[in-house]
């Protein structure tokens, strides 16, 4: 795929400007409502729940990684013996 670097960076810049402009308009319009929602007790419960799921998922992934690593090492030792 041959693309002119000038043209690529021009479009990249224009699309990023459009994206951040849209984000700024939304923040201006809904900013106070979002900040108030972040300060609510409901949001705190949701955040704690999601953090708990993330921690649990990370712990399960580490456990699975350790388990599979040990199984691989054990099978290599049996093959070598």
HTML snippet that shows the backbone in 3Dmol.js (N, CA, C, O; Angstrom):
<script src="https://3Dmol.org/build/3Dmol-min.js"></script>
<div id="view" style="width:600px;height:400px;position:relative"></div>
<script>
const pdb = `
ATOM      1  N   UNK A   1       0.836  -1.171   0.000  1.00  0.00           N
ATOM      2  CA  UNK A   1       0.000   0.000   0.000  1.00  0.00           C
ATOM      3  C   UNK A   1       0.889   1.245   0.000  1.00  0.00           C
ATOM      4  O   UNK A   1       1.623   1.500   0.955  1.00  0.00           O
ATOM      5  N   UNK A   2       0.811   1.994  -1.063  1.00  0.00           N
ATOM      6  CA  UNK A   2       1.626   3.200  -1.174  1.00  0.00           C
ATOM      7  C   UNK A   2       0.759   4.415  -0.902  1.00  0.00           C
ATOM      8  O   UNK A   2      -0.187   4.708  -1.633  1.00  0.00           O
ATOM      9  N   UNK A   3       1.105   5.112   0.165  1.00  0.00           N
ATOM     10  CA  UNK A   3       0.378   6.317   0.550  1.00  0.00           C
ATOM     11  C   UNK A   3       1.397   7.428   0.747  1.00  0.00           C
ATOM     12  O   UNK A   3       2.453   7.227   1.346  1.00  0.00           O
ATOM     13  N   UNK A   4       1.068   8.574   0.242  1.00  0.00           N
ATOM     14  CA  UNK A   4       1.934   9.723   0.420  1.00  0.00           C
ATOM     15  C   UNK A   4       1.967  10.117   1.902  1.00  0.00           C
ATOM     16  O   UNK A   4       0.912  10.287   2.514  1.00  0.00           O
ATOM     17  N   UNK A   5       3.162  10.263   2.484  1.00  0.00           N
ATOM     18  CA  UNK A   5       3.233  10.665   3.901  1.00  0.00           C
ATOM     19  C   UNK A   5       2.540  12.004   4.152  1.00  0.00           C
ATOM     20  O   UNK A   5       1.890  12.182   5.182  1.00  0.00           O
ATOM     21  N   UNK A   6       2.676  12.930   3.230  1.00  0.00           N
ATOM     22  CA  UNK A   6       2.034  14.237   3.380  1.00  0.00           C
ATOM     23  C   UNK A   6       0.520  14.069   3.479  1.00  0.00           C
ATOM     24  O   UNK A   6      -0.119  14.630   4.369  1.00  0.00           O
ATOM     25  N   UNK A   7      -0.040  13.299   2.563  1.00  0.00           N
ATOM     26  CA  UNK A   7      -1.485  13.093   2.541  1.00  0.00           C
ATOM     27  C   UNK A   7      -1.953  12.338   3.793  1.00  0.00           C
ATOM     28  O   UNK A   7      -2.989  12.671   4.369  1.00  0.00           O
ATOM     29  N   UNK A   8      -1.196  11.333   4.207  1.00  0.00           N
ATOM     30  CA  UNK A   8      -1.537  10.555   5.394  1.00  0.00           C
ATOM     31  C   UNK A   8      -1.599  11.450   6.628  1.00  0.00           C
ATOM     32  O   UNK A   8      -2.585  11.422   7.364  1.00  0.00           O
ATOM     33  N   UNK A   9      -0.556  12.241   6.858  1.00  0.00           N
ATOM     34  CA  UNK A   9      -0.517  13.084   8.052  1.00  0.00           C
ATOM     35  C   UNK A   9      -1.529  14.223   7.985  1.00  0.00           C
ATOM     36  O   UNK A   9      -2.020  14.681   9.016  1.00  0.00           O
ATOM     37  N   UNK A  10      -1.835  14.672   6.795  1.00  0.00           N
ATOM     38  CA  UNK A  10      -2.877  15.688   6.643  1.00  0.00           C
ATOM     39  C   UNK A  10      -4.224  15.136   7.096  1.00  0.00           C
ATOM     40  O   UNK A  10      -4.925  15.769   7.886  1.00  0.00           O
ATOM     41  N   UNK A  11      -4.584  13.959   6.598  1.00  0.00           N
ATOM     42  CA  UNK A  11      -5.852  13.350   6.993  1.00  0.00           C
ATOM     43  C   UNK A  11      -5.859  12.960   8.469  1.00  0.00           C
ATOM     44  O   UNK A  11      -6.878  13.101   9.146  1.00  0.00           O
ATOM     45  N   UNK A  12      -4.741  12.476   8.959  1.00  0.00           N
ATOM     46  CA  UNK A  12      -4.645  12.136  10.373  1.00  0.00           C
ATOM     47  C   UNK A  12      -4.907  13.374  11.233  1.00  0.00           C
ATOM     48  O   UNK A  12      -5.656  13.313  12.208  1.00  0.00           O
ATOM     49  N   UNK A  13      -4.292  14.481  10.868  1.00  0.00           N
ATOM     50  CA  UNK A  13      -4.470  15.731  11.614  1.00  0.00           C
ATOM     51  C   UNK A  13      -5.914  16.223  11.543  1.00  0.00           C
ATOM     52  O   UNK A  13      -6.484  16.633  12.554  1.00  0.00           O
ATOM     53  N   UNK A  14      -6.497  16.183  10.358  1.00  0.00           N
ATOM     54  CA  UNK A  14      -7.877  16.661  10.194  1.00  0.00           C
ATOM     55  C   UNK A  14      -8.871  15.807  10.974  1.00  0.00           C
ATOM     56  O   UNK A  14      -9.773  16.339  11.622  1.00  0.00           O
ATOM     57  N   UNK A  15      -8.711  14.499  10.915  1.00  0.00           N
ATOM     58  CA  UNK A  15      -9.649  13.636  11.633  1.00  0.00           C
ATOM     59  C   UNK A  15      -9.478  13.765  13.147  1.00  0.00           C
ATOM     60  O   UNK A  15     -10.459  13.697  13.887  1.00  0.00           O
ATOM     61  N   UNK A  16      -8.246  13.948  13.610  1.00  0.00           N
ATOM     62  CA  UNK A  16      -8.033  14.146  15.046  1.00  0.00           C
ATOM     63  C   UNK A  16      -8.629  15.475  15.506  1.00  0.00           C
ATOM     64  O   UNK A  16      -9.212  15.555  16.587  1.00  0.00           O
ATOM     65  N   UNK A  17      -8.485  16.511  14.692  1.00  0.00           N
ATOM     66  CA  UNK A  17      -9.102  17.796  15.027  1.00  0.00           C
ATOM     67  C   UNK A  17     -10.623  17.666  15.117  1.00  0.00           C
ATOM     68  O   UNK A  17     -11.248  18.216  16.024  1.00  0.00           O
ATOM     69  N   UNK A  18     -11.203  16.947  14.184  1.00  0.00           N
ATOM     70  CA  UNK A  18     -12.647  16.740  14.193  1.00  0.00           C
ATOM     71  C   UNK A  18     -13.070  15.953  15.435  1.00  0.00           C
ATOM     72  O   UNK A  18     -14.055  16.293  16.091  1.00  0.00           O
ATOM     73  N   UNK A  19     -12.320  14.907  15.746  1.00  0.00           N
ATOM     74  CA  UNK A  19     -12.647  14.079  16.914  1.00  0.00           C
ATOM     75  C   UNK A  19     -12.580  14.894  18.206  1.00  0.00           C
ATOM     76  O   UNK A  19     -13.509  14.862  19.013  1.00  0.00           O
ATOM     77  N   UNK A  20     -11.482  15.623  18.398  1.00  0.00           N
ATOM     78  CA  UNK A  20     -11.325  16.367  19.647  1.00  0.00           C
ATOM     79  C   UNK A  20     -12.266  17.566  19.717  1.00  0.00           C
ATOM     80  O   UNK A  20     -12.653  17.988  20.807  1.00  0.00           O
ATOM     81  N   UNK A  21     -12.630  18.105  18.586  1.00  0.00           N
ATOM     82  CA  UNK A  21     -13.627  19.178  18.563  1.00  0.00           C
ATOM     83  C   UNK A  21     -14.975  18.644  19.031  1.00  0.00           C
ATOM     84  O   UNK A  21     -15.653  19.274  19.842  1.00  0.00           O
ATOM     85  N   UNK A  22     -15.357  17.485  18.518  1.00  0.00           N
ATOM     86  CA  UNK A  22     -16.623  16.870  18.928  1.00  0.00           C
ATOM     87  C   UNK A  22     -16.594  16.536  20.416  1.00  0.00           C
ATOM     88  O   UNK A  22     -17.588  16.727  21.117  1.00  0.00           O
ATOM     89  N   UNK A  23     -15.466  16.044  20.894  1.00  0.00           N
ATOM     90  CA  UNK A  23     -15.328  15.730  22.318  1.00  0.00           C
ATOM     91  C   UNK A  23     -15.450  16.990  23.175  1.00  0.00           C
ATOM     92  O   UNK A  23     -16.072  16.958  24.236  1.00  0.00           O
ATOM     93  N   UNK A  24     -14.868  18.084  22.726  1.00  0.00           N
ATOM     94  CA  UNK A  24     -14.944  19.344  23.469  1.00  0.00           C
ATOM     95  C   UNK A  24     -16.381  19.872  23.515  1.00  0.00           C
ATOM     96  O   UNK A  24     -16.819  20.384  24.546  1.00  0.00           O
ATOM     97  N   UNK A  25     -17.103  19.752  22.423  1.00  0.00           N
ATOM     98  CA  UNK A  25     -18.499  20.201  22.391  1.00  0.00           C
ATOM     99  C   UNK A  25     -19.335  19.371  23.360  1.00  0.00           C
ATOM    100  O   UNK A  25     -20.148  19.918  24.105  1.00  0.00           O
ATOM    101  N   UNK A  26     -19.140  18.052  23.353  1.00  0.00           N
ATOM    102  CA  UNK A  26     -19.884  17.185  24.267  1.00  0.00           C
ATOM    103  C   UNK A  26     -19.531  17.482  25.724  1.00  0.00           C
ATOM    104  O   UNK A  26     -20.405  17.492  26.591  1.00  0.00           O
ATOM    105  N   UNK A  27     -18.250  17.723  25.986  1.00  0.00           N
ATOM    106  CA  UNK A  27     -17.829  18.041  27.356  1.00  0.00           C
ATOM    107  C   UNK A  27     -18.436  19.358  27.817  1.00  0.00           C
ATOM    108  O   UNK A  27     -18.857  19.482  28.967  1.00  0.00           O
ATOM    109  N   UNK A  28     -18.483  20.331  26.933  1.00  0.00           N
ATOM    110  CA  UNK A  28     -19.079  21.622  27.279  1.00  0.00           C
ATOM    111  C   UNK A  28     -20.567  21.472  27.582  1.00  0.00           C
ATOM    112  O   UNK A  28     -21.093  22.077  28.517  1.00  0.00           O
ATOM    113  N   UNK A  29     -21.228  20.656  26.776  1.00  0.00           N
ATOM    114  CA  UNK A  29     -22.679  20.511  26.911  1.00  0.00           C
ATOM    115  C   UNK A  29     -23.064  19.634  28.116  1.00  0.00           C
ATOM    116  O   UNK A  29     -23.982  19.977  28.862  1.00  0.00           O
ATOM    117  N   UNK A  30     -22.370  18.510  28.305  1.00  0.00           N
ATOM    118  CA  UNK A  30     -22.749  17.535  29.339  1.00  0.00           C
ATOM    119  C   UNK A  30     -21.800  17.503  30.535  1.00  0.00           C
ATOM    120  O   UNK A  30     -21.990  16.683  31.433  1.00  0.00           O
ATOM    121  N   UNK A  31     -20.803  18.351  30.575  1.00  0.00           N
ATOM    122  CA  UNK A  31     -19.765  18.293  31.592  1.00  0.00           C
ATOM    123  C   UNK A  31     -20.258  18.319  33.022  1.00  0.00           C
ATOM    124  O   UNK A  31     -19.846  17.493  33.836  1.00  0.00           O
ATOM    125  N   UNK A  32     -21.141  19.263  33.341  1.00  0.00           N
ATOM    126  CA  UNK A  32     -21.627  19.384  34.726  1.00  0.00           C
ATOM    127  C   UNK A  32     -22.444  18.160  35.139  1.00  0.00           C
ATOM    128  O   UNK A  32     -22.351  17.703  36.278  1.00  0.00           O
ATOM    129  N   UNK A  33     -23.232  17.641  34.224  1.00  0.00           N
ATOM    130  CA  UNK A  33     -24.030  16.453  34.531  1.00  0.00           C
ATOM    131  C   UNK A  33     -23.133  15.246  34.803  1.00  0.00           C
ATOM    132  O   UNK A  33     -23.394  14.467  35.719  1.00  0.00           O
ATOM    133  N   UNK A  34     -22.093  15.099  34.016  1.00  0.00           N
ATOM    134  CA  UNK A  34     -21.178  13.969  34.186  1.00  0.00           C
ATOM    135  C   UNK A  34     -20.427  14.084  35.508  1.00  0.00           C
ATOM    136  O   UNK A  34     -20.271  13.093  36.222  1.00  0.00           O
ATOM    137  N   UNK A  35     -19.966  15.280  35.836  1.00  0.00           N
ATOM    138  CA  UNK A  35     -19.249  15.477  37.105  1.00  0.00           C
ATOM    139  C   UNK A  35     -20.162  15.169  38.282  1.00  0.00           C
ATOM    140  O   UNK A  35     -19.735  14.533  39.246  1.00  0.00           O
ATOM    141  N   UNK A  36     -21.400  15.608  38.217  1.00  0.00           N
ATOM    142  CA  UNK A  36     -22.356  15.311  39.293  1.00  0.00           C
ATOM    143  C   UNK A  36     -22.620  13.809  39.396  1.00  0.00           C
ATOM    144  O   UNK A  36     -22.763  13.275  40.496  1.00  0.00           O
ATOM    145  N   UNK A  37     -22.682  13.136  38.260  1.00  0.00           N
ATOM    146  CA  UNK A  37     -22.887  11.689  38.282  1.00  0.00           C
ATOM    147  C   UNK A  37     -21.678  10.989  38.897  1.00  0.00           C
ATOM    148  O   UNK A  37     -21.840  10.026  39.647  1.00  0.00           O
ATOM    149  N   UNK A  38     -20.466  11.459  38.590  1.00  0.00           N
ATOM    150  CA  UNK A  38     -19.255  10.879  39.186  1.00  0.00           C
ATOM    151  C   UNK A  38     -19.248  11.024  40.701  1.00  0.00           C
ATOM    152  O   UNK A  38     -18.676  10.189  41.402  1.00  0.00           O
ATOM    153  N   UNK A  39     -19.869  12.061  41.203  1.00  0.00           N
ATOM    154  CA  UNK A  39     -19.900  12.297  42.647  1.00  0.00           C
ATOM    155  C   UNK A  39     -21.009  11.517  43.346  1.00  0.00           C
ATOM    156  O   UNK A  39     -21.095  11.544  44.574  1.00  0.00           O
ATOM    157  N   UNK A  40     -21.850  10.829  42.596  1.00  0.00           N
ATOM    158  CA  UNK A  40     -22.985  10.132  43.193  1.00  0.00           C
ATOM    159  C   UNK A  40     -22.549   8.818  43.843  1.00  0.00           C
ATOM    160  O   UNK A  40     -21.510   8.246  43.512  1.00  0.00           O
ATOM    161  N   UNK A  41     -23.373   8.367  44.770  1.00  0.00           N
ATOM    162  CA  UNK A  41     -23.106   7.109  45.472  1.00  0.00           C
ATOM    163  C   UNK A  41     -23.258   5.921  44.519  1.00  0.00           C
ATOM    164  O   UNK A  41     -22.539   4.931  44.648  1.00  0.00           O
ATOM    165  N   UNK A  42     -24.168   6.011  43.585  1.00  0.00           N
ATOM    166  CA  UNK A  42     -24.378   4.940  42.609  1.00  0.00           C
ATOM    167  C   UNK A  42     -23.122   4.705  41.790  1.00  0.00           C
ATOM    168  O   UNK A  42     -22.723   3.564  41.560  1.00  0.00           O
ATOM    169  N   UNK A  43     -22.505   5.781  41.356  1.00  0.00           N
ATOM    170  CA  UNK A  43     -21.278   5.646  40.568  1.00  0.00           C
ATOM    171  C   UNK A  43     -20.181   4.984  41.388  1.00  0.00           C
ATOM    172  O   UNK A  43     -19.422   4.168  40.865  1.00  0.00           O
ATOM    173  N   UNK A  44     -20.089   5.328  42.670  1.00  0.00           N
ATOM    174  CA  UNK A  44     -19.070   4.716  43.526  1.00  0.00           C
ATOM    175  C   UNK A  44     -19.282   3.211  43.623  1.00  0.00           C
ATOM    176  O   UNK A  44     -18.318   2.450  43.553  1.00  0.00           O
ATOM    177  N   UNK A  45     -20.519   2.771  43.783  1.00  0.00           N
ATOM    178  CA  UNK A  45     -20.809   1.334  43.839  1.00  0.00           C
ATOM    179  C   UNK A  45     -20.423   0.640  42.531  1.00  0.00           C
ATOM    180  O   UNK A  45     -19.823  -0.435  42.539  1.00  0.00           O
ATOM    181  N   UNK A  46     -20.771   1.260  41.428  1.00  0.00           N
ATOM    182  CA  UNK A  46     -20.440   0.681  40.123  1.00  0.00           C
ATOM    183  C   UNK A  46     -18.925   0.601  39.947  1.00  0.00           C
ATOM    184  O   UNK A  46     -18.411  -0.412  39.472  1.00  0.00           O
ATOM    185  N   UNK A  47     -18.211   1.651  40.323  1.00  0.00           N
ATOM    186  CA  UNK A  47     -16.754   1.674  40.184  1.00  0.00           C
ATOM    187  C   UNK A  47     -16.103   0.606  41.054  1.00  0.00           C
ATOM    188  O   UNK A  47     -15.194  -0.090  40.603  1.00  0.00           O
ATOM    189  N   UNK A  48     -16.560   0.473  42.293  1.00  0.00           N
ATOM    190  CA  UNK A  48     -16.002  -0.551  43.184  1.00  0.00           C
ATOM    191  C   UNK A  48     -16.273  -1.941  42.623  1.00  0.00           C
ATOM    192  O   UNK A  48     -15.397  -2.805  42.663  1.00  0.00           O
ATOM    193  N   UNK A  49     -17.466  -2.164  42.103  1.00  0.00           N
ATOM    194  CA  UNK A  49     -17.813  -3.453  41.510  1.00  0.00           C
ATOM    195  C   UNK A  49     -16.909  -3.772  40.322  1.00  0.00           C
ATOM    196  O   UNK A  49     -16.391  -4.884  40.217  1.00  0.00           O
ATOM    197  N   UNK A  50     -16.718  -2.804  39.429  1.00  0.00           N
ATOM    198  CA  UNK A  50     -15.881  -3.036  38.253  1.00  0.00           C
ATOM    199  C   UNK A  50     -14.413  -3.237  38.623  1.00  0.00           C
ATOM    200  O   UNK A  50     -13.724  -4.049  38.006  1.00  0.00           O
ATOM    201  N   UNK A  51     -13.935  -2.509  39.617  1.00  0.00           N
ATOM    202  CA  UNK A  51     -12.562  -2.708  40.084  1.00  0.00           C
ATOM    203  C   UNK A  51     -12.414  -4.101  40.685  1.00  0.00           C
ATOM    204  O   UNK A  51     -11.398  -4.765  40.475  1.00  0.00           O
ATOM    205  N   UNK A  52     -13.422  -4.545  41.430  1.00  0.00           N
ATOM    206  CA  UNK A  52     -13.395  -5.892  41.983  1.00  0.00           C
ATOM    207  C   UNK A  52     -13.338  -6.958  40.900  1.00  0.00           C
ATOM    208  O   UNK A  52     -12.591  -7.928  41.024  1.00  0.00           O
ATOM    209  N   UNK A  53     -14.116  -6.788  39.846  1.00  0.00           N
ATOM    210  CA  UNK A  53     -14.085  -7.735  38.734  1.00  0.00           C
ATOM    211  C   UNK A  53     -12.709  -7.728  38.064  1.00  0.00           C
ATOM    212  O   UNK A  53     -12.189  -8.784  37.704  1.00  0.00           O
ATOM    213  N   UNK A  54     -12.126  -6.554  37.898  1.00  0.00           N
ATOM    214  CA  UNK A  54     -10.796  -6.458  37.278  1.00  0.00           C
ATOM    215  C   UNK A  54      -9.742  -7.158  38.128  1.00  0.00           C
ATOM    216  O   UNK A  54      -8.890  -7.868  37.594  1.00  0.00           O
ATOM    217  N   UNK A  55      -9.792  -6.968  39.433  1.00  0.00           N
ATOM    218  CA  UNK A  55      -8.826  -7.615  40.325  1.00  0.00           C
ATOM    219  C   UNK A  55      -9.014  -9.129  40.288  1.00  0.00           C
ATOM    220  O   UNK A  55      -8.038  -9.876  40.213  1.00  0.00           O
ATOM    221  N   UNK A  56     -10.263  -9.581  40.340  1.00  0.00           N
ATOM    222  CA  UNK A  56     -10.544 -11.011  40.278  1.00  0.00           C
ATOM    223  C   UNK A  56     -10.075 -11.608  38.952  1.00  0.00           C
ATOM    224  O   UNK A  56      -9.469 -12.679  38.934  1.00  0.00           O
ATOM    225  N   UNK A  57     -10.348 -10.931  37.863  1.00  0.00           N
ATOM    226  CA  UNK A  57      -9.906 -11.416  36.552  1.00  0.00           C
ATOM    227  C   UNK A  57      -8.393 -11.488  36.446  1.00  0.00           C
ATOM    228  O   UNK A  57      -7.852 -12.435  35.875  1.00  0.00           O
ATOM    229  N   UNK A  58      -7.710 -10.496  36.994  1.00  0.00           N
ATOM    230  CA  UNK A  58      -6.251 -10.503  36.981  1.00  0.00           C
ATOM    231  C   UNK A  58      -5.710 -11.659  37.809  1.00  0.00           C
ATOM    232  O   UNK A  58      -4.768 -12.335  37.397  1.00  0.00           O
ATOM    233  N   UNK A  59      -6.304 -11.886  38.976  1.00  0.00           N
ATOM    234  CA  UNK A  59      -5.859 -12.990  39.828  1.00  0.00           C
ATOM    235  C   UNK A  59      -6.075 -14.329  39.128  1.00  0.00           C
ATOM    236  O   UNK A  59      -5.208 -15.201  39.184  1.00  0.00           O
ATOM    237  N   UNK A  60      -7.207 -14.497  38.479  1.00  0.00           N
ATOM    238  CA  UNK A  60      -7.461 -15.743  37.751  1.00  0.00           C
ATOM    239  C   UNK A  60      -6.493 -15.928  36.589  1.00  0.00           C
ATOM    240  O   UNK A  60      -6.045 -17.047  36.338  1.00  0.00           O
ATOM    241  N   UNK A  61      -6.168 -14.865  35.885  1.00  0.00           N
ATOM    242  CA  UNK A  61      -5.223 -14.956  34.775  1.00  0.00           C
ATOM    243  C   UNK A  61      -3.828 -15.328  35.267  1.00  0.00           C
ATOM    244  O   UNK A  61      -3.150 -16.147  34.646  1.00  0.00           O
ATOM    245  N   UNK A  62      -3.399 -14.737  36.373  1.00  0.00           N
ATOM    246  CA  UNK A  62      -2.085 -15.068  36.942  1.00  0.00           C
ATOM    247  C   UNK A  62      -2.076 -16.517  37.405  1.00  0.00           C
ATOM    248  O   UNK A  62      -1.104 -17.234  37.164  1.00  0.00           O
ATOM    249  N   UNK A  63      -3.138 -16.959  38.064  1.00  0.00           N
ATOM    250  CA  UNK A  63      -3.233 -18.349  38.510  1.00  0.00           C
ATOM    251  C   UNK A  63      -3.152 -19.300  37.325  1.00  0.00           C
ATOM    252  O   UNK A  63      -2.422 -20.290  37.375  1.00  0.00           O
ATOM    253  N   UNK A  64      -3.889 -19.014  36.264  1.00  0.00           N
ATOM    254  CA  UNK A  64      -3.872 -19.852  35.066  1.00  0.00           C
ATOM    255  C   UNK A  64      -2.491 -19.862  34.416  1.00  0.00           C
ATOM    256  O   UNK A  64      -2.036 -20.906  33.951  1.00  0.00           O
ATOM    257  N   UNK A  65      -1.832 -18.729  34.379  1.00  0.00           N
ATOM    258  CA  UNK A  65      -0.486 -18.648  33.803  1.00  0.00           C
ATOM    259  C   UNK A  65       0.491 -19.490  34.602  1.00  0.00           C
ATOM    260  O   UNK A  65       1.279 -20.239  34.025  1.00  0.00           O
ATOM    261  N   UNK A  66       0.449 -19.377  35.915  1.00  0.00           N
ATOM    262  CA  UNK A  66       1.342 -20.171  36.766  1.00  0.00           C
ATOM    263  C   UNK A  66       1.059 -21.656  36.585  1.00  0.00           C
ATOM    264  O   UNK A  66       1.983 -22.463  36.487  1.00  0.00           O
ATOM    265  N   UNK A  67      -0.207 -22.010  36.542  1.00  0.00           N
ATOM    266  CA  UNK A  67      -0.592 -23.416  36.393  1.00  0.00           C
ATOM    267  C   UNK A  67      -0.116 -24.001  35.068  1.00  0.00           C
ATOM    268  O   UNK A  67       0.458 -25.089  35.050  1.00  0.00           O
ATOM    269  N   UNK A  68      -0.340 -23.308  33.974  1.00  0.00           N
ATOM    270  CA  UNK A  68       0.078 -23.832  32.675  1.00  0.00           C
ATOM    271  C   UNK A  68       1.594 -23.860  32.550  1.00  0.00           C
ATOM    272  O   UNK A  68       2.144 -24.751  31.903  1.00  0.00           O
ATOM    273  N   UNK A  69       2.277 -22.892  33.162  1.00  0.00           N
ATOM    274  CA  UNK A  69       3.745 -22.882  33.120  1.00  0.00           C
ATOM    275  C   UNK A  69       4.289 -24.094  33.860  1.00  0.00           C
ATOM    276  O   UNK A  69       5.231 -24.731  33.390  1.00  0.00           O
ATOM    277  N   UNK A  70       3.721 -24.418  34.992  1.00  0.00           N
ATOM    278  CA  UNK A  70       4.175 -25.585  35.755  1.00  0.00           C
ATOM    279  C   UNK A  70       3.905 -26.869  34.994  1.00  0.00           C
ATOM    280  O   UNK A  70       4.736 -27.777  34.998  1.00  0.00           O
ATOM    281  N   UNK A  71       2.750 -26.958  34.338  1.00  0.00           N
ATOM    282  CA  UNK A  71       2.427 -28.164  33.567  1.00  0.00           C
ATOM    283  C   UNK A  71       3.397 -28.342  32.404  1.00  0.00           C
ATOM    284  O   UNK A  71       3.817 -29.463  32.115  1.00  0.00           O
ATOM    285  N   UNK A  72       3.751 -27.260  31.744  1.00  0.00           N
ATOM    286  CA  UNK A  72       4.708 -27.341  30.628  1.00  0.00           C
ATOM    287  C   UNK A  72       6.078 -27.785  31.108  1.00  0.00           C
ATOM    288  O   UNK A  72       6.732 -28.612  30.472  1.00  0.00           O
ATOM    289  N   UNK A  73       6.510 -27.229  32.236  1.00  0.00           N
ATOM    290  CA  UNK A  73       7.811 -27.618  32.782  1.00  0.00           C
ATOM    291  C   UNK A  73       7.826 -29.105  33.157  1.00  0.00           C
ATOM    292  O   UNK A  73       8.808 -29.808  32.917  1.00  0.00           O
ATOM    293  N   UNK A  74       6.728 -29.564  33.745  1.00  0.00           N
ATOM    294  CA  UNK A  74       6.653 -30.965  34.161  1.00  0.00           C
ATOM    295  C   UNK A  74       6.671 -31.882  32.953  1.00  0.00           C
ATOM    296  O   UNK A  74       7.319 -32.929  32.985  1.00  0.00           O
ATOM    297  N   UNK A  75       5.973 -31.510  31.887  1.00  0.00           N
ATOM    298  CA  UNK A  75       5.961 -32.369  30.691  1.00  0.00           C
ATOM    299  C   UNK A  75       7.323 -32.360  30.000  1.00  0.00           C
ATOM    300  O   UNK A  75       7.723 -33.380  29.438  1.00  0.00           O
ATOM    301  N   UNK A  76       8.034 -31.258  30.023  1.00  0.00           N
ATOM    302  CA  UNK A  76       9.385 -31.210  29.448  1.00  0.00           C
ATOM    303  C   UNK A  76      10.342 -32.092  30.229  1.00  0.00           C
ATOM    304  O   UNK A  76      11.196 -32.761  29.648  1.00  0.00           O
ATOM    305  N   UNK A  77      10.196 -32.091  31.547  1.00  0.00           N
ATOM    306  CA  UNK A  77      11.075 -32.932  32.373  1.00  0.00           C
ATOM    307  C   UNK A  77      10.814 -34.400  32.108  1.00  0.00           C
ATOM    308  O   UNK A  77      11.754 -35.194  32.067  1.00  0.00           O
ATOM    309  N   UNK A  78       9.562 -34.777  31.927  1.00  0.00           N
ATOM    310  CA  UNK A  78       9.242 -36.172  31.640  1.00  0.00           C
ATOM    311  C   UNK A  78       9.796 -36.602  30.289  1.00  0.00           C
ATOM    312  O   UNK A  78      10.269 -37.729  30.135  1.00  0.00           O
ATOM    313  N   UNK A  79       9.736 -35.703  29.313  1.00  0.00           N
ATOM    314  CA  UNK A  79      10.283 -36.027  27.981  1.00  0.00           C
ATOM    315  C   UNK A  79      11.786 -36.175  28.017  1.00  0.00           C
ATOM    316  O   UNK A  79      12.344 -37.045  27.349  1.00  0.00           O
ATOM    317  N   UNK A  80      12.448 -35.330  28.794  1.00  0.00           N
ATOM    318  CA  UNK A  80      13.909 -35.359  28.884  1.00  0.00           C
ATOM    319  C   UNK A  80      14.401 -36.583  29.637  1.00  0.00           C
ATOM    320  O   UNK A  80      15.510 -37.057  29.386  1.00  0.00           O
ATOM    321  N   UNK A  81      13.606 -37.097  30.542  1.00  0.00           N
ATOM    322  CA  UNK A  81      14.050 -38.232  31.363  1.00  0.00           C
ATOM    323  C   UNK A  81      13.959 -39.550  30.665  1.00  0.00           C
ATOM    324  O   UNK A  81      14.301 -40.581  31.245  1.00  0.00           O
TER     325      UNK A  81
END
`;
const viewer = $3Dmol.createViewer("view");
viewer.addModel(pdb, "pdb");
viewer.setStyle({}, {cartoon: {color: "spectrum"}});
viewer.zoomTo();
viewer.render();
</script>
